[in-house]
Amino acid sequence: MKFLADRMLGRLSSWLRILGYDTISANSFVGMSNAAEDTFMLELSRLEGRTLLTRDAQLHMRANEKYGISTLLVDDGNVLHQLNQVREQYSLVFPEQPEAIRCSICNGALHLASISEVLRSQEIANLRAKGVNCEKFIQKHADYYKCDRCGKIFWKGQHWRNILETTRHHLHCGQVPH
Ligand SMILES: [Zn+2]
């Protein structure tokens, strides 16, 4: 299942990507008026068979009635509630241990990175600038991933452990903190 999410759903887009879903965010569109952007979202959803996720009731209605595309009106500002709404609506089974297959920033595909790619990356340059021993740091994680599109390097560090924790506690059993 593929999604296209409006500008109000940036965090939801990142989460869906982390969970493995191909999700385009309207935040990646530039140089369009609001009206042109709405029309572009509708046409792109239809062309690519994407489900349009939106918090805009009018856009939702237009998608439904004029374009006949699959669309969900997201009714809550809390990203975990939003994820559970999407999960329930489409009977999705979110993976308990998500694989690193999609870039949370840009929706590009991730591939295993070589050590030389990791060493040459901006992320490692940033750590080096902070005085981190990067040769030692790199040995801490078994796998590194590189985004085919934006080039960002990812590894399963603390951020990834937080994601797993959230996935286990709030997305599988449906318990969302208020
Ligand atoms: Zn990327």
Backbone and ligand atoms as CSV (ligand in chain L), in Angstrom:
chain,resi,resn,atom,element,x,y,z
A,1,MET,N,N,0.836,-1.194,0.000
A,1,MET,CA,C,0.000,0.000,0.000
A,1,MET,C,C,0.879,1.256,0.000
A,2,LYS,N,N,0.531,2.217,-0.869
A,2,LYS,CA,C,1.340,3.438,-0.995
A,2,LYS,C,C,0.503,4.644,-0.573
A,3,PHE,N,N,1.171,5.642,0.002
A,3,PHE,CA,C,0.443,6.806,0.512
A,3,PHE,C,C,1.007,8.116,-0.037
A,4,LEU,N,N,0.157,9.136,0.037
A,4,LEU,CA,C,0.594,10.510,-0.190
A,4,LEU,C,C,-0.042,11.323,0.943
A,5,ALA,N,N,0.774,12.040,1.696
A,5,ALA,CA,C,0.248,12.738,2.872
A,5,ALA,C,C,0.390,14.243,2.723
A,6,ASP,N,N,-0.591,14.968,3.222
A,6,ASP,CA,C,-0.535,16.433,3.095
A,6,ASP,C,C,0.500,17.039,4.055
A,7,ARG,N,N,0.656,18.350,3.985
A,7,ARG,CA,C,1.708,19.026,4.754
A,7,ARG,C,C,1.513,18.942,6.267
A,8,MET,N,N,0.274,18.703,6.698
A,8,MET,CA,C,0.020,18.638,8.139
A,8,MET,C,C,0.398,17.282,8.722
A,9,LEU,N,N,0.819,16.365,7.852
A,9,LEU,CA,C,1.071,14.992,8.299
A,9,LEU,C,C,2.526,14.570,8.074
A,10,GLY,N,N,3.447,15.513,8.306
A,10,GLY,CA,C,4.877,15.235,8.096
A,10,GLY,C,C,5.390,14.113,8.986
A,11,ARG,N,N,5.016,14.146,10.257
A,11,ARG,CA,C,5.498,13.102,11.181
A,11,ARG,C,C,4.886,11.752,10.839
A,12,LEU,N,N,3.628,11.762,10.466
A,12,LEU,CA,C,2.973,10.512,10.060
A,12,LEU,C,C,3.702,9.912,8.854
A,13,SER,N,N,4.080,10.764,7.902
A,13,SER,CA,C,4.818,10.289,6.714
A,13,SER,C,C,6.112,9.594,7.135
A,14,SER,N,N,6.874,10.226,8.041
A,14,SER,CA,C,8.143,9.632,8.483
A,14,SER,C,C,7.901,8.280,9.135
A,15,TRP,N,N,6.886,8.198,9.963
A,15,TRP,CA,C,6.586,6.939,10.648
A,15,TRP,C,C,6.176,5.848,9.663
A,16,LEU,N,N,5.353,6.200,8.698
A,16,LEU,CA,C,4.926,5.191,7.722
A,16,LEU,C,C,6.134,4.664,6.946
A,17,ARG,N,N,7.071,5.558,6.624
A,17,ARG,CA,C,8.290,5.130,5.918
A,17,ARG,C,C,9.104,4.190,6.793
A,18,ILE,N,N,9.244,4.544,8.083
A,18,ILE,CA,C,9.995,3.691,9.008
A,18,ILE,C,C,9.357,2.302,9.062
A,19,LEU,N,N,8.036,2.266,8.994
A,19,LEU,CA,C,7.328,0.980,9.038
A,19,LEU,C,C,7.325,0.287,7.673
A,20,GLY,N,N,7.959,0.907,6.683
A,20,GLY,CA,C,8.170,0.256,5.388
A,20,GLY,C,C,7.249,0.706,4.265
A,21,TYR,N,N,6.367,1.658,4.526
A,21,TYR,CA,C,5.403,2.067,3.490
A,21,TYR,C,C,5.934,3.217,2.645
A,22,ASP,N,N,5.774,3.058,1.344
A,22,ASP,CA,C,6.148,4.090,0.371
A,22,ASP,C,C,5.204,5.278,0.576
A,23,THR,N,N,5.740,6.384,1.103
A,23,THR,CA,C,4.894,7.526,1.462
A,23,THR,C,C,5.509,8.829,0.981
A,24,ILE,N,N,4.828,9.493,0.064
A,24,ILE,CA,C,5.275,10.812,-0.387
A,24,ILE,C,C,4.630,11.856,0.509
A,25,SER,N,N,5.428,12.849,0.911
A,25,SER,CA,C,4.883,13.931,1.727
A,25,SER,C,C,4.799,15.198,0.879
A,26,ALA,N,N,3.704,15.938,1.040
A,26,ALA,CA,C,3.572,17.206,0.314
A,26,ALA,C,C,4.661,18.189,0.730
A,27,ASN,N,N,5.311,17.938,1.858
A,27,ASN,CA,C,6.407,18.811,2.283
A,27,ASN,C,C,7.571,18.786,1.295
A,28,SER,N,N,7.600,17.780,0.426
A,28,SER,CA,C,8.696,17.723,-0.553
A,28,SER,C,C,8.361,18.517,-1.824
A,29,PHE,N,N,7.153,19.038,-1.922
A,29,PHE,CA,C,6.775,19.817,-3.110
A,29,PHE,C,C,7.191,21.282,-2.915
A,30,VAL,N,N,7.739,21.860,-3.964
A,30,VAL,CA,C,8.147,23.262,-3.850
A,30,VAL,C,C,7.573,24.095,-5.000
A,31,GLY,N,N,7.390,25.366,-4.696
A,31,GLY,CA,C,7.032,26.330,-5.744
A,31,GLY,C,C,5.626,26.229,-6.278
A,32,MET,N,N,4.691,25.700,-5.463
A,32,MET,CA,C,3.300,25.622,-5.928
A,32,MET,C,C,2.401,26.434,-5.002
A,33,SER,N,N,1.366,27.026,-5.575
A,33,SER,CA,C,0.362,27.683,-4.729
A,33,SER,C,C,-0.419,26.577,-4.013
A,34,ASN,N,N,-1.169,26.947,-2.981
A,34,ASN,CA,C,-1.958,25.946,-2.249
A,34,ASN,C,C,-2.923,25.208,-3.160
A,35,ALA,N,N,-3.589,25.978,-4.029
A,35,ALA,CA,C,-4.583,25.366,-4.912
A,35,ALA,C,C,-3.913,24.406,-5.894
A,36,ALA,N,N,-2.778,24.844,-6.445
A,36,ALA,CA,C,-2.062,23.987,-7.408
A,36,ALA,C,C,-1.549,22.737,-6.709
A,37,GLU,N,N,-1.124,22.901,-5.473
A,37,GLU,CA,C,-0.606,21.753,-4.730
A,37,GLU,C,C,-1.710,20.728,-4.458
A,38,ASP,N,N,-2.891,21.210,-4.108
A,38,ASP,CA,C,-4.021,20.299,-3.876
A,38,ASP,C,C,-4.311,19.485,-5.134
A,39,THR,N,N,-4.372,20.171,-6.256
A,39,THR,CA,C,-4.669,19.474,-7.518
A,39,THR,C,C,-3.556,18.485,-7.854
A,40,PHE,N,N,-2.318,18.896,-7.624
A,40,PHE,CA,C,-1.170,18.018,-7.888
A,40,PHE,C,C,-1.254,16.754,-7.025
A,41,MET,N,N,-1.612,16.933,-5.734
A,41,MET,CA,C,-1.734,15.772,-4.837
A,41,MET,C,C,-2.804,14.807,-5.333
A,42,LEU,N,N,-3.921,15.360,-5.779
A,42,LEU,CA,C,-5.013,14.515,-6.269
A,42,LEU,C,C,-4.588,13.752,-7.517
A,43,GLU,N,N,-3.915,14.438,-8.423
A,43,GLU,CA,C,-3.515,13.786,-9.669
A,43,GLU,C,C,-2.422,12.743,-9.444
A,44,LEU,N,N,-1.486,13.082,-8.568
A,44,LEU,CA,C,-0.406,12.135,-8.274
A,44,LEU,C,C,-0.958,10.889,-7.574
A,45,SER,N,N,-1.887,11.093,-6.650
A,45,SER,CA,C,-2.511,9.944,-5.963
A,45,SER,C,C,-3.181,9.034,-6.980
A,46,ARG,N,N,-3.905,9.634,-7.896
A,46,ARG,CA,C,-4.630,8.839,-8.894
A,46,ARG,C,C,-3.660,8.109,-9.835
A,47,LEU,N,N,-2.660,8.858,-10.316
A,47,LEU,CA,C,-1.699,8.276,-11.263
A,47,LEU,C,C,-0.906,7.121,-10.662
A,48,GLU,N,N,-0.489,7.284,-9.407
A,48,GLU,CA,C,0.398,6.283,-8.797
A,48,GLU,C,C,-0.347,5.318,-7.883
A,49,GLY,N,N,-1.683,5.437,-7.842
A,49,GLY,CA,C,-2.457,4.533,-6.993
A,49,GLY,C,C,-2.149,4.694,-5.513
A,50,ARG,N,N,-1.941,5.939,-5.093
A,50,ARG,CA,C,-1.635,6.210,-3.683
A,50,ARG,C,C,-2.899,6.588,-2.928
A,51,THR,N,N,-2.954,6.187,-1.679
A,51,THR,CA,C,-4.043,6.618,-0.814
A,51,THR,C,C,-3.684,7.988,-0.256
A,52,LEU,N,N,-4.590,8.922,-0.408
A,52,LEU,CA,C,-4.332,10.292,0.047
A,52,LEU,C,C,-4.721,10.433,1.520
A,53,LEU,N,N,-3.735,10.778,2.342
A,53,LEU,CA,C,-3.984,11.011,3.760
A,53,LEU,C,C,-4.026,12.516,3.981
A,54,THR,N,N,-5.102,13.008,4.555
A,54,THR,CA,C,-5.219,14.457,4.716
A,54,THR,C,C,-5.995,14.820,5.970
A,55,ARG,N,N,-5.709,16.017,6.485
A,55,ARG,CA,C,-6.493,16.534,7.603
A,55,ARG,C,C,-7.479,17.593,7.108
A,56,ASP,N,N,-7.523,17.769,5.795
A,56,ASP,CA,C,-8.351,18.804,5.178
A,56,ASP,C,C,-9.652,18.164,4.664
A,57,ALA,N,N,-10.756,18.473,5.346
A,57,ALA,CA,C,-12.039,17.832,5.019
A,57,ALA,C,C,-12.456,18.124,3.575
A,58,GLN,N,N,-12.171,19.326,3.112
A,58,GLN,CA,C,-12.571,19.683,1.737
A,58,GLN,C,C,-11.781,18.899,0.700
A,59,LEU,N,N,-10.475,18.781,0.962
A,59,LEU,CA,C,-9.628,18.032,0.034
A,59,LEU,C,C,-10.048,16.557,0.030
A,60,HIS,N,N,-10.361,16.064,1.200
A,60,HIS,CA,C,-10.813,14.679,1.347
A,60,HIS,C,C,-12.081,14.443,0.514
A,61,MET,N,N,-13.007,15.387,0.618
A,61,MET,CA,C,-14.279,15.248,-0.105
A,61,MET,C,C,-14.056,15.305,-1.621
A,62,ARG,N,N,-13.161,16.233,-2.023
A,62,ARG,CA,C,-12.858,16.378,-3.449
A,62,ARG,C,C,-12.216,15.097,-3.984
A,63,ALA,N,N,-11.317,14.524,-3.190
A,63,ALA,CA,C,-10.626,13.290,-3.596
A,63,ALA,C,C,-11.638,12.169,-3.796
A,64,ASN,N,N,-12.569,12.113,-2.868
A,64,ASN,CA,C,-13.586,11.073,-2.877
A,64,ASN,C,C,-14.560,11.235,-4.029
A,65,GLU,N,N,-15.128,12.440,-4.110
A,65,GLU,CA,C,-16.254,12.642,-5.020
A,65,GLU,C,C,-15.836,12.939,-6.454
A,66,LYS,N,N,-14.809,13.783,-6.609
A,66,LYS,CA,C,-14.435,14.167,-7.976
A,66,LYS,C,C,-13.400,13.253,-8.589
A,67,TYR,N,N,-12.486,12.755,-7.759
A,67,TYR,CA,C,-11.381,11.974,-8.309
A,67,TYR,C,C,-11.560,10.472,-8.103
A,68,GLY,N,N,-12.446,10.121,-7.186
A,68,GLY,CA,C,-12.688,8.693,-6.928
A,68,GLY,C,C,-11.456,7.948,-6.451
A,69,ILE,N,N,-10.601,8.645,-5.692
A,69,ILE,CA,C,-9.385,7.973,-5.218
A,69,ILE,C,C,-9.535,7.594,-3.749
A,70,SER,N,N,-8.754,6.617,-3.361
A,70,SER,CA,C,-8.755,6.173,-1.970
A,70,SER,C,C,-8.201,7.295,-1.100
A,71,THR,N,N,-8.926,7.665,-0.051
A,71,THR,CA,C,-8.477,8.775,0.785
A,71,THR,C,C,-8.974,8.593,2.210
A,72,LEU,N,N,-8.172,9.091,3.142
A,72,LEU,CA,C,-8.550,8.986,4.555
A,72,LEU,C,C,-8.451,10.369,5.197
A,73,LEU,N,N,-9.526,10.778,5.852
A,73,LEU,CA,C,-9.501,12.029,6.606
A,73,LEU,C,C,-8.955,11.715,7.994
A,74,VAL,N,N,-7.745,12.205,8.250
A,74,VAL,CA,C,-7.076,11.906,9.519
A,74,VAL,C,C,-7.637,12.853,10.576
A,75,ASP,N,N,-8.167,12.286,11.659
A,75,ASP,CA,C,-8.982,13.101,12.560
A,75,ASP,C,C,-8.309,13.448,13.880
A,76,ASP,N,N,-6.993,13.284,13.970
A,76,ASP,CA,C,-6.336,13.513,15.252
A,76,ASP,C,C,-4.949,14.093,15.016
A,77,GLY,N,N,-4.487,14.949,15.924
A,77,GLY,CA,C,-3.169,15.559,15.772
A,77,GLY,C,C,-2.031,14.704,16.313
A,78,ASN,N,N,-2.342,13.697,17.106
A,78,ASN,CA,C,-1.324,12.848,17.727
A,78,ASN,C,C,-0.854,11.779,16.725
A,79,VAL,N,N,0.442,11.724,16.486
A,79,VAL,CA,C,0.941,10.845,15.417
A,79,VAL,C,C,0.662,9.366,15.696
A,80,LEU,N,N,0.668,8.979,16.965
A,80,LEU,CA,C,0.380,7.565,17.263
A,80,LEU,C,C,-1.092,7.254,17.027
A,81,HIS,N,N,-1.960,8.195,17.380
A,81,HIS,CA,C,-3.375,8.019,17.048
A,81,HIS,C,C,-3.561,7.940,15.538
A,82,GLN,N,N,-2.820,8.792,14.831
A,82,GLN,CA,C,-2.924,8.811,13.365
A,82,GLN,C,C,-2.519,7.453,12.790
A,83,LEU,N,N,-1.408,6.920,13.295
A,83,LEU,CA,C,-0.935,5.624,12.799
A,83,LEU,C,C,-1.957,4.532,13.071
A,84,ASN,N,N,-2.532,4.584,14.248
A,84,ASN,CA,C,-3.528,3.564,14.566
A,84,ASN,C,C,-4.784,3.720,13.714
A,85,GLN,N,N,-5.109,4.961,13.388
A,85,GLN,CA,C,-6.268,5.170,12.502
A,85,GLN,C,C,-5.999,4.551,11.129
A,86,VAL,N,N,-4.799,4.791,10.589
A,86,VAL,CA,C,-4.435,4.232,9.276
A,86,VAL,C,C,-4.420,2.697,9.355
A,87,ARG,N,N,-3.831,2.182,10.432
A,87,ARG,CA,C,-3.728,0.721,10.603
A,87,ARG,C,C,-5.120,0.086,10.628
A,88,GLU,N,N,-6.004,0.672,11.412
A,88,GLU,CA,C,-7.344,0.088,11.536
A,88,GLU,C,C,-8.141,0.228,10.238
A,89,GLN,N,N,-8.028,1.389,9.613
A,89,GLN,CA,C,-8.797,1.636,8.388
A,89,GLN,C,C,-8.470,0.630,7.287
A,90,TYR,N,N,-7.175,0.304,7.167
A,90,TYR,CA,C,-6.757,-0.557,6.058
A,90,TYR,C,C,-6.317,-1.950,6.522
A,91,SER,N,N,-6.642,-2.272,7.773
A,91,SER,CA,C,-6.288,-3.594,8.344
A,91,SER,C,C,-4.812,-3.922,8.112
A,92,LEU,N,N,-3.944,-2.946,8.365
A,92,LEU,CA,C,-2.512,-3.165,8.165
A,92,LEU,C,C,-1.944,-3.881,9.389
A,93,VAL,N,N,-0.913,-4.663,9.149
A,93,VAL,CA,C,-0.180,-5.268,10.267
A,93,VAL,C,C,1.206,-4.618,10.275
A,94,PHE,N,N,1.432,-3.758,11.234
A,94,PHE,CA,C,2.741,-3.106,11.308
A,94,PHE,C,C,3.766,-4.102,11.843
A,95,PRO,N,N,4.972,-4.091,11.259
A,95,PRO,CA,C,5.989,-5.032,11.729
A,95,PRO,C,C,6.449,-4.685,13.146
A,96,GLU,N,N,6.615,-5.712,13.960
A,96,GLU,CA,C,7.066,-5.465,15.329
A,96,GLU,C,C,8.512,-5.000,15.340
A,97,GLN,N,N,9.295,-5.524,14.395
A,97,GLN,CA,C,10.696,-5.103,14.269
A,97,GLN,C,C,10.879,-4.584,12.847
A,98,PRO,N,N,10.610,-3.315,12.611
A,98,PRO,CA,C,10.692,-2.798,11.235
A,98,PRO,C,C,12.089,-2.969,10.640
A,99,GLU,N,N,12.141,-3.313,9.362
A,99,GLU,CA,C,13.414,-3.388,8.654
A,99,GLU,C,C,13.751,-1.979,8.178
A,100,ALA,N,N,15.059,-1.705,8.050
A,100,ALA,CA,C,15.459,-0.397,7.521
A,100,ALA,C,C,15.426,-0.471,5.995
A,101,ILE,N,N,14.264,-0.207,5.395
A,101,ILE,CA,C,14.183,-0.311,3.936
A,101,ILE,C,C,13.875,1.018,3.251
A,102,ARG,N,N,13.438,2.022,4.017
A,102,ARG,CA,C,13.006,3.262,3.387
A,102,ARG,C,C,13.491,4.452,4.224
A,103,CYS,N,N,13.979,5.468,3.558
A,103,CYS,CA,C,14.508,6.648,4.256
A,103,CYS,C,C,13.356,7.437,4.894
A,104,SER,N,N,13.458,7.683,6.200
A,104,SER,CA,C,12.381,8.403,6.894
A,104,SER,C,C,12.329,9.872,6.479
A,105,ILE,N,N,13.436,10.376,5.930
A,105,ILE,CA,C,13.510,11.791,5.554
A,105,ILE,C,C,12.903,12.052,4.170
A,106,CYS,N,N,13.259,11.172,3.188
A,106,CYS,CA,C,12.878,11.504,1.805
A,106,CYS,C,C,12.119,10.394,1.072
A,107,ASN,N,N,11.889,9.249,1.723
A,107,ASN,CA,C,11.158,8.132,1.100
A,107,ASN,C,C,12.005,7.341,0.103
A,108,GLY,N,N,13.294,7.649,-0.025
A,108,GLY,CA,C,14.168,6.864,-0.911
A,108,GLY,C,C,14.402,5.467,-0.339
A,109,ALA,N,N,14.901,4.563,-1.190
A,109,ALA,CA,C,15.188,3.199,-0.721
A,109,ALA,C,C,16.543,3.172,-0.016
A,110,LEU,N,N,16.645,2.344,1.035
A,110,LEU,CA,C,17.917,2.199,1.751
A,110,LEU,C,C,18.633,0.948,1.266
A,111,HIS,N,N,19.950,1.023,1.161
A,111,HIS,CA,C,20.738,-0.185,0.906
A,111,HIS,C,C,21.853,-0.255,1.941
A,112,LEU,N,N,22.398,-1.453,2.126
A,112,LEU,CA,C,23.503,-1.594,3.077
A,112,LEU,C,C,24.682,-0.757,2.583
A,113,ALA,N,N,25.250,0.028,3.472
A,113,ALA,CA,C,26.362,0.901,3.076
A,113,ALA,C,C,27.689,0.204,3.350
A,114,SER,N,N,28.665,0.473,2.489
A,114,SER,CA,C,30.008,-0.056,2.731
A,114,SER,C,C,30.691,0.825,3.774
A,115,ILE,N,N,31.727,0.291,4.387
A,115,ILE,CA,C,32.457,1.059,5.407
A,115,ILE,C,C,33.006,2.351,4.809
A,116,SER,N,N,33.467,2.286,3.549
A,116,SER,CA,C,34.032,3.518,2.968
A,116,SER,C,C,32.935,4.561,2.739
A,117,GLU,N,N,31.713,4.099,2.377
A,117,GLU,CA,C,30.602,5.059,2.245
A,117,GLU,C,C,30.287,5.708,3.595
A,118,VAL,N,N,30.316,4.879,4.640
A,118,VAL,CA,C,30.022,5.407,5.979
A,118,VAL,C,C,31.093,6.425,6.376
A,119,LEU,N,N,32.368,6.056,6.150
A,119,LEU,CA,C,33.475,6.945,6.547
A,119,LEU,C,C,33.433,8.280,5.809
A,120,ARG,N,N,32.935,8.258,4.559
A,120,ARG,CA,C,32.903,9.493,3.756
A,120,ARG,C,C,31.633,10.306,3.996
A,121,SER,N,N,30.733,9.819,4.847
A,121,SER,CA,C,29.422,10.469,4.969
A,121,SER,C,C,29.456,11.738,5.816
A,122,GLN,N,N,28.462,12.571,5.585
A,122,GLN,CA,C,28.304,13.807,6.357
A,122,GLN,C,C,28.038,13.496,7.824
A,123,GLU,N,N,27.281,12.428,8.069
A,123,GLU,CA,C,26.927,12.068,9.445
A,123,GLU,C,C,28.188,11.767,10.262
A,124,ILE,N,N,29.123,11.035,9.647
A,124,ILE,CA,C,30.365,10.699,10.348
A,124,ILE,C,C,31.244,11.956,10.465
A,125,ALA,N,N,31.233,12.796,9.428
A,125,ALA,CA,C,31.996,14.055,9.499
A,125,ALA,C,C,31.501,14.901,10.676
A,126,ASN,N,N,30.180,14.897,10.878
A,126,ASN,CA,C,29.605,15.668,11.999
A,126,ASN,C,C,30.081,15.109,13.339
A,127,LEU,N,N,30.109,13.776,13.450
A,127,LEU,CA,C,30.568,13.157,14.706
A,127,LEU,C,C,32.049,13.465,14.942
A,128,ARG,N,N,32.807,13.395,13.825
A,128,ARG,CA,C,34.252,13.652,13.928
A,128,ARG,C,C,34.496,15.082,14.409
A,129,ALA,N,N,33.686,16.008,13.895
A,129,ALA,CA,C,33.808,17.421,14.293
A,129,ALA,C,C,33.526,17.602,15.782
A,130,LYS,N,N,32.729,16.674,16.341
A,130,LYS,CA,C,32.432,16.756,17.779
A,130,LYS,C,C,33.481,16.017,18.620
A,131,GLY,N,N,34.508,15.515,17.960
A,131,GLY,CA,C,35.594,14.857,18.678
A,131,GLY,C,C,35.389,13.368,18.906
A,132,VAL,N,N,34.387,12.773,18.236
A,132,VAL,CA,C,34.138,11.330,18.395
A,132,VAL,C,C,35.188,10.543,17.604
A,133,ASN,N,N,35.672,9.448,18.208
A,133,ASN,CA,C,36.577,8.550,17.499
A,133,ASN,C,C,35.745,7.697,16.541
A,134,CYS,N,N,35.738,8.087,15.265
A,134,CYS,CA,C,34.793,7.489,14.323
A,134,CYS,C,C,35.140,6.055,13.962
A,135,GLU,N,N,36.431,5.731,13.901
A,135,GLU,CA,C,36.817,4.354,13.575
A,135,GLU,C,C,36.255,3.409,14.645
A,136,LYS,N,N,36.315,3.862,15.891
A,136,LYS,CA,C,35.789,3.064,17.004
A,136,LYS,C,C,34.252,3.058,16.966
A,137,PHE,N,N,33.684,4.208,16.672
A,137,PHE,CA,C,32.217,4.343,16.636
A,137,PHE,C,C,31.601,3.385,15.613
A,138,ILE,N,N,32.237,3.308,14.451
A,138,ILE,CA,C,31.686,2.508,13.361
A,138,ILE,C,C,31.601,1.030,13.734
A,139,GLN,N,N,32.509,0.584,14.608
A,139,GLN,CA,C,32.491,-0.832,15.007
A,139,GLN,C,C,31.330,-1.155,15.944
A,140,LYS,N,N,30.661,-0.116,16.446
A,140,LYS,CA,C,29.583,-0.353,17.417
A,140,LYS,C,C,28.341,-0.994,16.798
A,141,HIS,N,N,28.128,-0.741,15.512
A,141,HIS,CA,C,26.916,-1.257,14.877
A,141,HIS,C,C,27.284,-2.185,13.726
A,142,ALA,N,N,26.511,-3.253,13.604
A,142,ALA,CA,C,26.824,-4.250,12.570
A,142,ALA,C,C,26.547,-3.698,11.172
A,143,ASP,N,N,25.411,-3.002,11.030
A,143,ASP,CA,C,24.988,-2.572,9.691
A,143,ASP,C,C,24.749,-1.072,9.610
A,144,TYR,N,N,25.128,-0.533,8.473
A,144,TYR,CA,C,24.829,0.866,8.163
A,144,TYR,C,C,24.061,0.882,6.852
A,145,TYR,N,N,23.203,1.867,6.706
A,145,TYR,CA,C,22.347,1.939,5.520
A,145,TYR,C,C,22.509,3.310,4.886
A,146,LYS,N,N,22.440,3.315,3.546
A,146,LYS,CA,C,22.540,4.592,2.837
A,146,LYS,C,C,21.296,4.783,1.983
A,147,CYS,N,N,20.764,6.000,1.991
A,147,CYS,CA,C,19.587,6.306,1.180
A,147,CYS,C,C,20.023,6.536,-0.270
A,148,ASP,N,N,19.345,5.827,-1.190
A,148,ASP,CA,C,19.649,5.966,-2.622
A,148,ASP,C,C,19.379,7.371,-3.129
A,149,ARG,N,N,18.466,8.073,-2.490
A,149,ARG,CA,C,18.056,9.375,-3.005
A,149,ARG,C,C,18.818,10.534,-2.358
A,150,CYS,N,N,18.767,10.633,-1.026
A,150,CYS,CA,C,19.388,11.806,-0.386
A,150,CYS,C,C,20.786,11.519,0.157
A,151,GLY,N,N,21.193,10.259,0.164
A,151,GLY,CA,C,22.556,9.929,0.567
A,151,GLY,C,C,22.783,9.845,2.063
A,152,LYS,N,N,21.747,10.070,2.860
A,152,LYS,CA,C,21.913,10.044,4.304
A,152,LYS,C,C,22.240,8.624,4.782
A,153,ILE,N,N,23.105,8.575,5.803
A,153,ILE,CA,C,23.501,7.283,6.381
A,153,ILE,C,C,22.717,7.045,7.672
A,154,PHE,N,N,22.207,5.833,7.819
A,154,PHE,CA,C,21.450,5.463,9.025
A,154,PHE,C,C,22.102,4.279,9.707
A,155,TRP,N,N,21.943,4.201,11.009
A,155,TRP,CA,C,22.323,2.995,11.740
A,155,TRP,C,C,21.315,2.798,12.863
A,156,LYS,N,N,21.278,1.576,13.358
A,156,LYS,CA,C,20.268,1.250,14.357
A,156,LYS,C,C,20.795,1.559,15.758
A,157,GLY,N,N,20.856,2.841,16.076
A,157,GLY,CA,C,21.336,3.290,17.382
A,157,GLY,C,C,20.178,3.528,18.341
A,158,GLN,N,N,20.373,4.494,19.230
A,158,GLN,CA,C,19.346,4.782,20.241
A,158,GLN,C,C,18.014,5.174,19.597
A,159,HIS,N,N,18.091,5.964,18.541
A,159,HIS,CA,C,16.884,6.413,17.852
A,159,HIS,C,C,16.075,5.198,17.386
A,160,TRP,N,N,16.791,4.209,16.839
A,160,TRP,CA,C,16.122,3.002,16.333
A,160,TRP,C,C,15.500,2.209,17.483
A,161,ARG,N,N,16.214,2.144,18.614
A,161,ARG,CA,C,15.666,1.428,19.775
A,161,ARG,C,C,14.395,2.114,20.275
A,162,ASN,N,N,14.378,3.449,20.229
A,162,ASN,CA,C,13.167,4.181,20.630
A,162,ASN,C,C,12.005,3.845,19.698
A,163,ILE,N,N,12.319,3.718,18.420
A,163,ILE,CA,C,11.276,3.387,17.442
A,163,ILE,C,C,10.688,2.009,17.752
A,164,LEU,N,N,11.580,1.042,18.000
A,164,LEU,CA,C,11.110,-0.320,18.305
A,164,LEU,C,C,10.239,-0.328,19.550
A,165,GLU,N,N,10.674,0.437,20.551
A,165,GLU,CA,C,9.929,0.522,21.809
A,165,GLU,C,C,8.521,1.056,21.544
A,166,THR,N,N,8.453,2.128,20.772
A,166,THR,CA,C,7.146,2.727,20.457
A,166,THR,C,C,6.298,1.755,19.655
A,167,THR,N,N,6.914,1.102,18.678
A,167,THR,CA,C,6.172,0.165,17.835
A,167,THR,C,C,5.565,-0.933,18.693
A,168,ARG,N,N,6.389,-1.491,19.572
A,168,ARG,CA,C,5.914,-2.594,20.411
A,168,ARG,C,C,4.805,-2.155,21.341
A,169,HIS,N,N,4.973,-1.009,21.947
A,169,HIS,CA,C,4.035,-0.621,23.000
A,169,HIS,C,C,2.771,0.063,22.516
A,170,HIS,N,N,2.895,0.827,21.446
A,170,HIS,CA,C,1.745,1.667,21.105
A,170,HIS,C,C,1.063,1.315,19.798
A,171,LEU,N,N,1.751,0.583,18.939
A,171,LEU,CA,C,1.134,0.356,17.631
A,171,LEU,C,C,0.534,-1.034,17.503
A,172,HIS,N,N,1.158,-2.007,18.153
A,172,HIS,CA,C,0.634,-3.354,18.020
A,172,HIS,C,C,-0.615,-3.580,18.826
A,173,CYS,N,N,-0.519,-3.195,20.102
A,173,CYS,CA,C,-1.650,-3.497,20.976
A,173,CYS,C,C,-2.682,-2.369,20.951
A,174,GLY,N,N,-2.386,-1.307,20.248
A,174,GLY,CA,C,-3.368,-0.248,20.103
A,174,GLY,C,C,-3.504,0.665,21.310
A,175,GLN,N,N,-2.577,0.561,22.259
A,175,GLN,CA,C,-2.646,1.454,23.420
A,175,GLN,C,C,-1.858,2.728,23.131
A,176,VAL,N,N,-2.566,3.818,23.077
A,176,VAL,CA,C,-1.909,5.081,22.751
A,176,VAL,C,C,-1.972,5.991,23.969
A,177,PRO,N,N,-0.843,6.546,24.397
A,177,PRO,CA,C,-0.874,7.434,25.566
A,177,PRO,C,C,-1.599,8.732,25.262
A,178,HIS,N,N,-2.282,9.267,26.245
A,178,HIS,CA,C,-3.002,10.520,26.028
A,178,HIS,C,C,-2.224,11.692,26.604
L,1,ZN,ZN,ZN,16.739,9.879,1.909
